[in-house]
């Protein structure tokens, strides 16, 4: 199973079980029900990084598509800013890829979406 498919499948299973999963800044959050199977909760915890990466990439894709509909140049600038920020955090700062992606997403939101 590809790394992209597994988080999607796990999130679909969570959704079917009534579990909400979302990004809250740099944290992955979940709202579980009392009847949520413990093994599902444990798999969500264990797969936190791939789930976070998938949700971040999805949100960045949404932002870039929205920007592209307004201005191709602005979308390219945002994508370049994303790549640069991820590289700065991971290469220069020694952070993980997830830390770089979350940092870059926060900056893209602020600089290009006014959030």
Secondary structure, DSSP 8 states (H G I E B T S, - for coil): --HHHHHHHHHHHHHHTT-EEEEETTEEEEE--TTS-HHHHHHHHHTHHHHHHHHHHHHHHHHHHHHHHH-HHHHHHHHHHHHHHHHIIIIIS---HHHHHHHHHHHHHHHHH--
